[in-house]
Amino acid sequence: MRTLTVLGGTGAYPEPGQACSGFLIDWDGFRVVLDLGYATLPRLLAHLPDADVDAVVITHEHPDHCIDLHGLLRIRRYGRPTAQRLPLYCPAGVLARLGGLEPDLELQSAFDVHDLPGSYQIGPFTLSCVQLPHFVPNVGIRLDTQTVAIAYTGDTGPDPLLAELGRNVGLYIVDATDRPGESEKAVRNLLTAKEAGQWAARAGAARLLLTHFWPGNDRQAAVVAAQEAFGGEVLAAEQDLQIPLDPADVGSTARRDR
């Protein structure tokens, strides 16, 4: 199985029935999680009851992207204790942010921490990243295999590096916050759905997955806005949506499970 499952795609805080940022990638049984924001851990457990993943990658320290990492820590310490630490790739701010929740239970006790930005080999994936503009240090993530590439912006404002991050990827997961008033600011730290389409087009991506929707936004309207600039398939990050990643299955219809 080579799929991406959306654990959540809401920005800032969860909505009813919609968790914050999180994605599960399964590549022939090797499982990587990208971000674990509010309410994503229950969704991960719905798909993997034992939370048996091989690596976690976190883009930045905002809690709508990392807070449920603490729940995963408790599962690994108390739910099924193991001496083997789970590889965790994240900026230093993630450890500092979560460390205050439970000072006597260090993340490093359950996680083998690797600093981002950086380049690493994670199972079948070559991980590379770029720093992108946000309110705190944020890294855009790219995962390359021999046959396909996936990129994820985390949260970001407009930046030329977005075109390079998503260059010719099979699936580009892009911030489409559309927060009211954000596009008029002199310094930009978030994108609109239309801009997400523009950057995906500049990158030459095959498919675009919009994410980090501001609570209350119309997701179908965001898809339409992105389609004005991007001619490929545009999807919205709806909870439990499963997207095929194998090039042979790209024409398959994405589906929602559970």
Protein Blocks (a to p, Z undefined) as FASTA:
>chain_A
ZZdddfbjcehiacehiacddddddeehiacdehjaehklmmmmmmmmnopafbdcdfbf
cfklmmmmmmmmmmmmmmmgcfbdcdddddfklmmmmmmmmmmlcfklmpccdddddddd
ehjbccdddddddfbdcdddddddfkbccddekjadddfklmmmmgoiabdcddfkkpgh
klmpmbdcbdcfklmmmmmmmnopabdcdehiaehiafklmmmmmmmmmmbdcddddehi
acdfbfklmmpccddeZZ
